[in-house]
Amino acid sequence: MQSLQHLSQVETRTLLICVYDISGFVQLAKSFSPEEPDKLFGIMDELAQITTQRVVEADGVVIKYIGDSALIVFDDQDIDAAVMAMYHLKAELEACLAVKGFRNTVTFSLHLGATAIGYMGKE
């Protein structure tokens, strides 16, 4: 994906925007005692590492993580490959959770279209 770092003004690009959310994450989080935040953080970190690796391999960019969700974008150069990468990411994230004894599902929402992209709050 073209680097987002070079943006100096707002541009319109055709992007595949992906958002995922882990169902039942509140229940997962409640399964840990308040005295062991490192265990929950460790799971979240592992999921983020898997996500970042798979997205970068597919030429996408993770814009940000928001709790148990992620915002991911891909240029429109190879939409089929990006969609397949998200399909495989879903399976990999769910398998990672299953190995740890959790039956959560990961829901993806994807949108392809013209998008205004740029930095806000940057001089």
Accessible surface in RSA format (square Angstrom, percent):
REM  Atomic radii and reference values for relative SASA: ProtOr
REM  Chains: A
REM  Algorithm: Lee & Richards
REM  Probe-radius: 1.40
REM  Slices: 20
REM RES _ NUM      All-atoms   Total-Side   Main-Chain    Non-polar    All polar
REM                ABS   REL    ABS   REL    ABS   REL    ABS   REL    ABS   REL
RES MET A   1    52.20  27.0   1.50   1.0  50.70 120.7   9.06   7.7  43.14  57.2
RES GLN A   2   110.98  62.1  99.70  72.9  11.28  26.8  38.38  81.7  72.59  55.1
RES SER A   3    61.44  51.9  47.06  62.8  14.39  33.1  46.81  99.7  14.63  20.5
RES LEU A   4    24.42  13.6  20.93  15.0   3.49   8.8  20.93  14.7   3.49   9.4
RES GLN A   5   138.15  77.3 124.27  90.8  13.88  33.1  51.02 108.6  87.13  66.1
RES HIS A   6   102.80  56.2  77.45  53.8  25.35  64.9  74.29  76.6  28.51  33.2
RES LEU A   7     9.38   5.2   3.73   2.7   5.65  14.2   4.33   3.0   5.05  13.6
RES SER A   8   112.41  95.0  69.18  92.3  43.23  99.6  51.24 109.1  61.17  85.7
RES GLN A   9   132.22  73.9 120.75  88.2  11.47  27.3  37.37  79.6  94.85  71.9
RES VAL A  10   101.94  67.1  81.32  73.6  20.62  49.7  81.32  70.7  20.62  55.9
RES GLU A  11    50.82  29.2  44.52  33.7   6.29  15.0  23.88  46.2  26.94  22.0
RES THR A  12   104.44  74.3  74.22  75.2  30.22  72.0  45.53  61.1  58.92  89.1
RES ARG A  13    23.61   9.9  17.76   9.1   5.84  13.9  22.75  31.1   0.86   0.5
RES THR A  14    55.82  39.7  47.37  48.0   8.45  20.1  18.19  24.4  37.63  56.9
RES LEU A  15     1.12   0.6   1.12   0.8   0.00   0.0   1.12   0.8   0.00   0.0
RES LEU A  16     5.25   2.9   5.25   3.8   0.00   0.0   5.25   3.7   0.00   0.0
RES ILE A  17    42.52  24.2  41.13  30.6   1.40   3.4  41.13  29.6   1.40   3.8
RES CYS A  18     0.00   0.0   0.00   0.0   0.00   0.0   0.00   0.0   0.00   0.0
RES VAL A  19    61.99  40.8  60.78  55.0   1.21   2.9  60.80  52.8   1.19   3.2
RES TYR A  20     5.96   2.8   5.32   3.0   0.64   1.7   1.53   1.1   4.44   5.5
RES ASP A  21    64.33  45.1  64.13  63.8   0.21   0.5  22.87  53.8  41.46  41.3
RES ILE A  22     5.18   2.9   2.72   2.0   2.46   5.9   2.72   2.0   2.46   6.7
RES SER A  23    46.23  39.1  40.07  53.5   6.16  14.2  37.72  80.3   8.51  11.9
RES GLY A  24    44.77  55.2   0.00   N/A  44.77  55.2  31.28  85.8  13.50  30.2
RES PHE A  25    27.12  13.6  24.41  15.1   2.71   7.1  24.41  14.8   2.71   7.8
RES VAL A  26    96.62  63.6  94.57  85.6   2.05   4.9  96.00  83.4   0.61   1.7
RES GLN A  27   122.78  68.7 116.50  85.1   6.28  15.0  51.09 108.7  71.70  54.4
RES LEU A  28     5.32   3.0   0.43   0.3   4.89  12.3   4.40   3.1   0.92   2.5
RES ALA A  29    28.53  26.2  21.23  32.8   7.30  16.6  21.58  30.4   6.96  18.4
RES LYS A  30   144.27  70.4 114.50  70.3  29.77  70.9  74.96  67.5  69.31  73.8
RES SER A  31    72.71  61.4  32.31  43.1  40.40  93.1  43.17  91.9  29.54  41.4
RES PHE A  32    35.64  17.8  24.88  15.4  10.75  28.0  25.71  15.6   9.93  28.4
RES SER A  33    47.64  40.3  37.44  50.0  10.21  23.5  36.21  77.1  11.43  16.0
RES PRO A  34   121.24  88.4  92.12  84.0  29.11 105.8 105.43  87.0  15.81  98.3
RES GLU A  35   146.66  84.2 113.93  86.2  32.73  77.9  71.67 138.6  75.00  61.2
RES GLU A  36    42.83  24.6  42.43  32.1   0.41   1.0  10.79  20.9  32.05  26.2
RES PRO A  37    90.29  65.8  81.42  74.2   8.88  32.3  88.49  73.1   1.80  11.2
RES ASP A  38   103.07  72.2  90.09  89.7  12.98  30.7  45.18 106.3  57.88  57.7
RES LYS A  39   113.83  55.5 104.31  64.0   9.52  22.7  66.24  59.6  47.60  50.7
RES LEU A  40    35.80  19.9  35.80  25.6   0.00   0.0  35.80  25.1   0.00   0.0
RES PHE A  41   140.32  70.2 138.75  85.9   1.57   4.1 139.80  84.8   0.51   1.5
RES GLY A  42    35.38  43.6   0.00   N/A  35.38  43.6  29.70  81.5   5.68  12.7
RES ILE A  43    14.29   8.1  13.21   9.8   1.08   2.6  13.56   9.8   0.72   2.0
RES MET A  44    54.38  28.2  48.48  32.1   5.90  14.1  41.15  35.0  13.23  17.5
RES ASP A  45    58.70  41.1  54.04  53.8   4.66  11.0   7.36  17.3  51.34  51.2
RES GLU A  46    66.45  38.2  64.86  49.1   1.59   3.8  24.72  47.8  41.73  34.1
RES LEU A  47     5.91   3.3   5.91   4.2   0.00   0.0   5.91   4.1   0.00   0.0
RES ALA A  48    22.97  21.1  21.81  33.7   1.16   2.6  22.55  31.8   0.42   1.1
RES GLN A  49   110.18  61.6 102.24  74.7   7.94  18.9  40.01  85.2  70.17  53.2
RES ILE A  50    26.11  14.9  24.37  18.2   1.74   4.2  26.03  18.7   0.08   0.2
RES THR A  51     0.00   0.0   0.00   0.0   0.00   0.0   0.00   0.0   0.00   0.0
RES THR A  52    57.58  41.0  57.58  58.4   0.00   0.0  49.00  65.8   8.58  13.0
RES GLN A  53    95.37  53.3  87.43  63.9   7.94  18.9  28.53  60.7  66.84  50.7
RES ARG A  54    68.84  28.9  66.65  34.0   2.19   5.2  20.53  28.1  48.31  29.3
RES VAL A  55     0.00   0.0   0.00   0.0   0.00   0.0   0.00   0.0   0.00   0.0
RES VAL A  56    92.34  60.8  85.43  77.3   6.92  16.7  85.96  74.7   6.39  17.3
RES GLU A  57   110.58  63.5  74.84  56.6  35.73  85.1  49.15  95.1  61.42  50.1
RES ALA A  58    26.24  24.1   6.42   9.9  19.82  45.1  16.23  22.9  10.02  26.5
RES ASP A  59    97.91  68.6  90.92  90.5   6.98  16.5  19.99  47.0  77.92  77.7
RES GLY A  60     7.19   8.9   0.00   N/A   7.19   8.9   0.00   0.0   7.19  16.1
RES VAL A  61    43.92  28.9  41.82  37.9   2.11   5.1  43.92  38.2   0.00   0.0
RES VAL A  62    30.34  20.0   9.73   8.8  20.61  49.7   9.73   8.5  20.61  55.9
RES ILE A  63    70.42  40.1  44.37  33.1  26.05  62.8  46.59  33.6  23.83  64.7
RES LYS A  64   107.07  52.2 100.39  61.6   6.68  15.9  53.51  48.2  53.56  57.1
RES TYR A  65    82.98  38.7  57.69  32.8  25.29  65.8  57.69  43.4  25.29  31.2
RES ILE A  66    99.96  56.9  92.97  69.3   6.99  16.9  96.54  69.5   3.42   9.3
RES GLY A  67    52.53  64.8   0.00   N/A  52.53  64.8  30.02  82.4  22.51  50.4
RES ASP A  68    28.84  20.2  23.18  23.1   5.66  13.4   5.42  12.8  23.41  23.4
RES SER A  69    20.07  17.0  19.21  25.6   0.86   2.0   8.24  17.6  11.83  16.6
RES ALA A  70     0.87   0.8   0.00   0.0   0.87   2.0   0.87   1.2   0.00   0.0
RES LEU A  71    44.87  25.0  44.85  32.1   0.02   0.0  44.85  31.5   0.02   0.1
RES ILE A  72     0.06   0.0   0.06   0.0   0.00   0.0   0.06   0.0   0.00   0.0
RES VAL A  73     8.39   5.5   8.39   7.6   0.00   0.0   8.39   7.3   0.00   0.0
RES PHE A  74     4.00   2.0   4.00   2.5   0.00   0.0   4.00   2.4   0.00   0.0
RES ASP A  75    19.70  13.8  14.75  14.7   4.96  11.7   5.82  13.7  13.88  13.8
RES ASP A  76    61.03  42.7  45.35  45.1  15.68  37.1   4.78  11.2  56.25  56.1
RES GLN A  77   155.38  86.9 121.53  88.8  33.85  80.6  50.35 107.2 105.03  79.7
RES ASP A  78    84.23  59.0  74.99  74.6   9.24  21.9  30.69  72.2  53.54  53.4
RES ILE A  79    38.69  22.0  34.78  25.9   3.91   9.4  34.78  25.0   3.91  10.6
RES ASP A  80   113.46  79.5 109.16 108.6   4.30  10.2  30.52  71.8  82.94  82.7
RES ALA A  81    47.38  43.6  36.24  55.9  11.14  25.3  43.61  61.4   3.77  10.0
RES ALA A  82     2.64   2.4   2.20   3.4   0.44   1.0   2.20   3.1   0.44   1.2
RES VAL A  83    61.08  40.2  60.32  54.6   0.76   1.8  60.32  52.4   0.76   2.1
RES MET A  84    94.56  49.0  94.56  62.6   0.00   0.0  66.94  56.9  27.62  36.6
RES ALA A  85    19.09  17.5  10.11  15.6   8.98  20.4  17.56  24.7   1.53   4.0
RES MET A  86     3.63   1.9   2.87   1.9   0.76   1.8   3.25   2.8   0.38   0.5
RES TYR A  87   138.68  64.7 130.72  74.4   7.97  20.7  88.89  66.8  49.79  61.4
RES HIS A  88   102.87  56.2 100.12  69.6   2.75   7.0  68.91  71.0  33.96  39.5
RES LEU A  89     0.21   0.1   0.00   0.0   0.21   0.5   0.05   0.0   0.16   0.4
RES LYS A  90    69.94  34.1  69.94  42.9   0.00   0.0  57.38  51.6  12.56  13.4
RES ALA A  91    57.30  52.7  48.65  75.1   8.66  19.7  53.47  75.3   3.84  10.2
RES GLU A  92    55.15  31.7  49.22  37.2   5.93  14.1  29.68  57.4  25.48  20.8
RES LEU A  93     0.14   0.1   0.14   0.1   0.00   0.0   0.14   0.1   0.00   0.0
RES GLU A  94    40.95  23.5  38.06  28.8   2.89   6.9  13.76  26.6  27.19  22.2
RES ALA A  95    54.15  49.8  46.77  72.2   7.38  16.8  53.18  74.9   0.97   2.6
RES CYS A  96    14.22  10.8   5.85   6.5   8.37  19.7  12.00  30.4   2.21   2.4
RES LEU A  97     0.00   0.0   0.00   0.0   0.00   0.0   0.00   0.0   0.00   0.0
RES ALA A  98    61.25  56.3  45.13  69.6  16.12  36.7  46.75  65.8  14.50  38.4
RES VAL A  99   130.43  85.8  97.17  88.0  33.26  80.1 105.51  91.7  24.92  67.6
RES LYS A 100    78.17  38.1  48.70  29.9  29.48  70.2  32.67  29.4  45.50  48.5
RES GLY A 101    63.99  78.9   0.00   N/A  63.99  78.9  35.38  97.1  28.61  64.1
RES PHE A 102    36.95  18.5  33.67  20.9   3.28   8.5  35.89  21.8   1.06   3.0
RES ARG A 103   231.52  97.2 199.50 101.7  32.02  76.2  79.34 108.4 152.18  92.2
RES ASN A 104    21.55  14.9  10.62  10.3  10.93  26.3   5.66  13.6  15.89  15.4
RES THR A 105    69.20  49.2  68.99  69.9   0.21   0.5  56.63  76.1  12.57  19.0
RES VAL A 106     0.06   0.0   0.00   0.0   0.06   0.2   0.00   0.0   0.06   0.2
RES THR A 107    80.68  57.4  75.51  76.6   5.17  12.3  58.44  78.5  22.25  33.6
RES PHE A 108    37.17  18.6  12.34   7.6  24.84  64.6  12.34   7.5  24.84  71.1
RES SER A 109    72.01  60.9  64.92  86.6   7.09  16.3  37.96  80.8  34.06  47.7
RES LEU A 110    71.21  39.7  34.53  24.7  36.67  92.2  35.95  25.2  35.26  94.9
RES HIS A 111   113.16  61.8 108.73  75.6   4.44  11.4  75.93  78.3  37.24  43.3
RES LEU A 112    85.91  47.8  62.70  44.9  23.21  58.3  62.70  44.0  23.21  62.5
RES GLY A 113    17.23  21.2   0.00   N/A  17.23  21.2  17.23  47.3   0.00   0.0
RES ALA A 114    81.40  74.8  48.07  74.2  33.33  75.8  48.43  68.2  32.97  87.3
RES THR A 115    29.03  20.6  24.27  24.6   4.76  11.3  27.25  36.6   1.79   2.7
RES ALA A 116    74.77  68.8  47.38  73.1  27.39  62.3  47.76  67.3  27.01  71.5
RES ILE A 117    24.32  13.8  20.42  15.2   3.90   9.4  24.32  17.5   0.00   0.0
RES GLY A 118    29.78  36.7   0.00   N/A  29.78  36.7   2.09   5.7  27.69  62.0
RES TYR A 119    95.81  44.7  69.99  39.8  25.81  67.2  62.64  47.1  33.17  40.9
RES MET A 120   187.44  97.1 154.90 102.5  32.54  77.5 119.39 101.5  68.05  90.2
RES GLY A 121    90.98 112.2   0.00   N/A  90.98 112.2  45.38 124.5  45.60 102.1
RES LYS A 122   121.91  59.5  91.15  55.9  30.76  73.2  74.14  66.7  47.78  50.9
RES GLU A 123   213.22 122.4 148.59 112.4  64.62 153.9  95.30 184.3 117.92  96.3
END  Absolute sums over single chains surface
CHAIN  1 A     7631.1       6029.8       1601.2       4534.0       3097.1
END  Absolute sums over all chains
TOTAL          7631.1       6029.8       1601.2       4534.0       3097.1
